[in-house]
Amino acid sequence: MSVEQSRAVTDTEDAVAATATASALATSYPVAPGYRLNVRSGPGTGYAVVDVLAEGARVRINCQTPGTWVTGPYGTSNIWDNIGNGQYVSDAYVRTGSDGYVARRC
């Protein structure tokens, strides 16, 4: 294989990686600026905190479900976003651009 062929493969791999990264960013949503967001084991404030997201975090929403009402920087909502197995955050702290559901229901 020549150097030119080898470089062409690398360019293609770089393009695929860049597309995948852009796709992930396009389907992720920012947490409200200035907040460290509690991640809970279920869709409500009565569930245990299992993690805390750093300021500036972005989340991918797998599905959404109703839970306890929470007031945050993006309004008051009972929608909870599932961001992983047994991991939920209040949608009132996630900038989805909507007051309603933006993903399938859990």
KOLVEXLUM-113579 format. One line per field, with one value per residue (C-alpha): x, y, z; residue in three letters. Coordinates in nm, 3 decimals. Each point is the difference from the previous one (the first is absolute). Example, Ala and Ser with C-alpha at 12.3 -4.5 7.8 and 13.67 -1.06 7.14 Angstrom:
2
c1: 1.230; 0.137
c2: -0.450; 0.344
c3: 0.780; -0.066
guza: ALA; SER
! end
This chain:
106
c1: 0.000; 0.136; 0.021; -0.276; -0.236; 0.079; -0.078; -0.330; -0.112; 0.095; -0.189; -0.310; 0.033; 0.040; -0.313; -0.200; 0.121; -0.085; -0.348; -0.059; 0.110; -0.221; -0.293; 0.049; 0.011; -0.309; -0.201; 0.131; -0.134; 0.180; -0.060; -0.088; 0.313; 0.137; -0.167; 0.142; -0.297; -0.096; -0.051; -0.257; -0.078; -0.361; -0.227; -0.040; 0.162; -0.077; 0.245; 0.364; 0.263; 0.230; 0.221; 0.045; 0.059; 0.267; -0.075; -0.013; -0.104; -0.207; -0.239; -0.142; -0.362; -0.090; -0.366; -0.218; -0.255; -0.222; 0.109; 0.003; -0.042; 0.318; 0.057; 0.329; 0.152; -0.211; -0.334; -0.203; -0.031; -0.084; 0.198; 0.309; 0.267; 0.154; 0.370; 0.120; -0.092; -0.162; 0.101; -0.255; 0.024; -0.277; -0.085; -0.039; 0.382; 0.061; -0.032; -0.200; -0.174; -0.341; -0.236; -0.116; 0.148; 0.290; 0.065; -0.208; -0.162; 0.171
c2: 0.000; 0.340; 0.295; 0.175; -0.296; -0.020; 0.371; -0.038; -0.265; 0.224; 0.295; -0.221; -0.120; 0.360; 0.100; -0.287; 0.090; 0.367; -0.091; -0.225; 0.276; 0.258; -0.244; -0.058; 0.375; 0.055; -0.247; 0.113; 0.285; 0.245; 0.011; 0.351; 0.215; 0.032; -0.314; -0.329; -0.229; -0.292; -0.328; -0.217; -0.371; 0.067; 0.277; 0.209; 0.186; -0.286; -0.228; -0.032; 0.223; -0.233; 0.260; 0.375; 0.153; 0.268; 0.356; 0.019; -0.364; -0.121; -0.295; -0.243; -0.078; -0.366; 0.046; 0.216; -0.079; 0.192; 0.030; 0.256; 0.367; 0.207; 0.371; 0.088; 0.257; -0.128; 0.010; -0.245; -0.352; -0.354; -0.141; -0.202; -0.087; -0.346; 0.048; -0.351; -0.323; 0.111; 0.364; 0.282; 0.380; 0.256; 0.150; 0.338; 0.019; -0.119; 0.237; -0.204; 0.295; -0.138; -0.006; -0.345; -0.335; -0.005; -0.375; -0.315; -0.082; -0.253
c3: 0.000; -0.089; 0.235; -0.197; 0.044; 0.368; 0.043; -0.184; 0.249; 0.291; -0.152; -0.034; 0.359; 0.118; -0.192; 0.152; 0.351; -0.053; -0.127; 0.301; 0.237; -0.172; 0.012; 0.374; 0.065; -0.214; 0.211; 0.337; 0.205; 0.231; 0.373; 0.119; 0.034; 0.352; 0.134; 0.122; -0.067; 0.224; -0.185; 0.178; -0.006; -0.102; -0.132; 0.312; 0.284; 0.238; -0.182; 0.103; -0.158; -0.198; -0.168; -0.044; -0.342; -0.024; -0.107; -0.379; -0.041; -0.294; 0.017; -0.251; 0.073; -0.052; 0.097; 0.223; 0.269; 0.239; 0.363; 0.279; -0.088; 0.008; -0.055; -0.167; -0.234; -0.291; 0.179; 0.205; -0.136; 0.104; -0.295; 0.091; -0.254; 0.004; -0.081; 0.080; 0.175; 0.326; -0.060; -0.015; 0.001; 0.022; -0.338; 0.175; 0.003; -0.359; -0.295; -0.249; -0.164; 0.092; 0.297; -0.107; -0.091; -0.248; 0.020; 0.019; 0.333; 0.223
guza: MET; SER; VAL; GLU; GLN; SER; ARG; ALA; VAL; THR; ASP; THR; GLU; ASP; ALA; VAL; ALA; ALA; THR; ALA; THR; ALA; SER; ALA; LEU; ALA; THR; SER; TYR; PRO; VAL; ALA; PRO; GLY; TYR; ARG; LEU; ASN; VAL; ARG; SER; GLY; PRO; GLY; THR; GLY; TYR; ALA; VAL; VAL; ASP; VAL; LEU; ALA; GLU; GLY; ALA; ARG; VAL; ARG; ILE; ASN; CYS; GLN; THR; PRO; GLY; THR; TRP; VAL; THR; GLY; PRO; TYR; GLY; THR; SER; ASN; ILE; TRP; ASP; ASN; ILE; GLY; ASN; GLY; GLN; TYR; VAL; SER; ASP; ALA; TYR; VAL; ARG; THR; GLY; SER; ASP; GLY; TYR; VAL; ALA; ARG; ARG; CYS
! end
